[in-house]
Amino acid sequence: MLFTDVLKQIDQSAEQTIQLPEGWGQGRALFGGLTAAIAWQHAHYGASEEQALRAFTVSFVAPIQAGMAVLKRRILREGKNVTQIAVEIEQDNAVVLAALASYGRSRPSAVRVTDTPTAQVPSREHGPSFPKVAILPEFTHHYDYSVSVGGLPFTGNKSREFGGWMRYSEERHRISIGLLLGLVDAWPPALLPHLSEPAPASSLTWTIEFPEPLDSEKSSHDWWQYVAYIDYAADGYGHTHAHIWDDNGKLVAISRQTVTVFG
C-alpha cells in the first residue's frame, strides 16, 4: 500500500477506525513518519482553511503495529488567529501516539526576519544510497536516498551532521504536509553513523515547524534536501535538529527530535 493510500482512509470524523498497513515496518513498530502523517491528516480535518500549520509535535508513546487503530481528535482551542488540535492513536484501548497540531493565521507584523539557513548539501552524485540489505528497516524501500553529508549508519563516522537528498520511489503526488512528514522521518537518527555496529534506535518526541505553507506545485517524487545536526548525545539519548529544503534550496521545515539509542 502506498503512503497516500493509507492517508486516504481518513475522513472528517472526530473518532474513527482505520487499517494500518503491512510493508511499512521499522523494527518492532510501524514507521513513525507514516503514523505521524496519519495523526496530522486527522488533525487537519479540524482546522480552518484560513489557518496554516505552524508546528506539529508528536510523542511516540508505544510501538504501533499493523492492523486496526482508533483515531481520536479534540480541538483544544479554536481562536480567530490560532487553533490547537490534539490527536491520539489507540490500539488495544491504549494510547500509542499523541500529537498536537498548532495552526495560525497570517497577519500583519512589524517583526520580519526572513533570512534562512542556506542549503549547502553536496550534490546527489557525491553520496551513496542506502544499500538494499535486510538490516535496513522495511519502510526504507519506499524511498530513494543520497547520503552526501556525514556517513552511512553504523560506520563509526563521528560527524555531528548527517543527511543528503531524499524522495519517494513510487509516489508521484503533489507534496503535502503528510507526505513531507514521511520524507523527513525516513532518515535514520543522526546518532546512528557514530555506531560501529547495528543497534536499535527510535524517535521519542518530534516537533516539526513550517515557516510558510508548502509550494503545492512541488512533487513527492522531486528531490528534497535534509541535514540533521546533533546538539547533544549521551546516556542513551540524543537531541538533534534538522533543516529541510526543496530542490531549489528554499527552506520548507525545521525539525527537532529527541532520540533513544541502545548502543
C-alpha positions, 0 to 999 in steps of 0.5 A: 500500500502506498503512503497516500493510500493509507492517508486516504482512509481518513475522513472528517470524523472526530473518532474513527477506525482505520487499517494500518498497513503491512510493508511499512515496518521499522523494527518492532513498530510501524514507521513513525513518519507514516503514523505521524502523517496519519495523526496530522491528516486527522488533525487537519480535518479540524482546522480552518482553511484560513489557518496554516500549520505552524508546528506539529509535535508528536510523542511516540508513546508505544510501538504501533503495529499493523492492523486496526487503530482508533483515531481520536481528535479534540480541538483544544482551542479554536481562536480567530488567529490560532487553533490547537488540535490534539490527536491520539492513536489507540490500539488495544484501548491504549494510547500509542501516539499523541500529537498536537497540531498548532495552526495560525493565521497570517497577519500583519507584523512589524517583526520580519526576519526572513533570512534562512539557513542556506542549503549547502548539501553536496550534490546527489552524485557525491553520496551513496544510497542506502544499500538494499540489505535486510538490516535496513528497516522495511519502510526504507524501500519506499524511498530513494536516498543520497547520503552526501553529508556525514556517513552511512549508519553504523560506520563509526563516522563521528560527524555531528551532521548527517543527511543528503537528498531524499524522495519517494520511489513510487509516489508521484503526488503533489507534496503535502504536509503528510507526505513531507512528514514521511520524507523527513522521518525516513532518515535514520537518527543522526546518532546512528553513523557514530555506531560501529555496529547495528543497534536499535534506535527510535524517535521519542518526541518530534516537533516539526515547524513550517515557516510558510505553507508548502509550494503545492506545485512541488512533487513527492517524487522531486528531490528534497534536501535534509541535514540533521545536526546533533546538539547533544548525545549521551546516556542513551539519548540524543537531541538533534535538529534538522533543516529541510529544503526543496530542490531549489534550496528554499527552506520548507521545515525545521525539525527537532527530535529527541532520540533513544539509542541502545548502543 
